[in-house]
Amino acid sequence: AMFLEMAGGNVETAVEIYLSSQDGGGYGAADVDMAPAAAVPDAAMESPEVSAPDWWSVIWPATEEVPEAWRLQRLDPAGDVWKGAIPQPKNGPCGVLAVVHALILAEQHSRPVPDIEVSQEAVSKAILAILTQCRPQDDAPIVLVRPNETGSYRPAASVEVSNFTLSEAAAEISARAAAFQGPGGVIDLVYSAVFTRGLDLVRKEACSEGGELPLVPKAFNCWLCSMELMSLLLRGNAHGNCGAFHADGSR
């Protein structure tokens, strides 16, 4: 059941994840053919003829429309029985949801469980906290990014990029709360975090100590959250090393 959940309900992908995690699950090479049948090369999944801005490859693994798993994901209970829930229909943006949810739960941990709520106010506060720590300096602006055409997350789609002071950002994020909670809001959050940190700095941090880009790599036919993206949202920088030591052995 765990592997099926990781695969977003896709049985074939779940089996692939299981076998890869078990190095063949104990079967010999003669017993199981580990090569995927009718595999589609990654290059065939991409669209090199489609133009994309320079920042696209920092975040996404292919020059194609962002998958539904990301575009349709919400940041609200969406009719769930518990108002403190953030349901995830498909595999992909798990890490983003985990960070936002963790910040909300940390803020409301003293409440009785039935009273915990993923409200617009709670989501706005969590997003502001994430973006505030993404700033490279305390006096740097918070940058909010969203598509000019609502719901358009194609490589060639234009985006609106706006700089705000801390107090201005708090008000603007609250004004956009419904959009952040709606379809595509998790993408707007990722875009805003990357632009607030700065593209050059994200590239430098992500590629240090053995890390790599994009922040959302493709694995098991899903666009997943990397440690570099998790670090950006949790710690405000894109260093993927979460151990006690740096690559050179220093602390």
Secondary structure as GFF3:
##gff-version 3
##sequence-region A 1 251
A	DSSP	alpha_helix	2	6	.	.	.	ID=ss1
A	DSSP	alpha_helix	11	21	.	.	.	ID=ss2
A	DSSP	alpha_helix	42	45	.	.	.	ID=ss3
A	DSSP	alpha_helix	56	59	.	.	.	ID=ss4
A	DSSP	alpha_helix	68	71	.	.	.	ID=ss5
A	DSSP	alpha_helix	94	107	.	.	.	ID=ss6
A	DSSP	three_ten_helix	113	115	.	.	.	ID=ss7
A	DSSP	alpha_helix	120	134	.	.	.	ID=ss8
A	DSSP	beta_strand	142	147	.	.	.	ID=ss9
A	DSSP	beta_strand	159	164	.	.	.	ID=ss10
A	DSSP	alpha_helix	166	175	.	.	.	ID=ss11
A	DSSP	alpha_helix	177	181	.	.	.	ID=ss12
A	DSSP	alpha_helix	185	197	.	.	.	ID=ss13
A	DSSP	alpha_helix	199	206	.	.	.	ID=ss14
A	DSSP	beta_strand	218	219	.	.	.	ID=ss15
A	DSSP	beta_strand	222	223	.	.	.	ID=ss16
A	DSSP	alpha_helix	227	235	.	.	.	ID=ss17
###
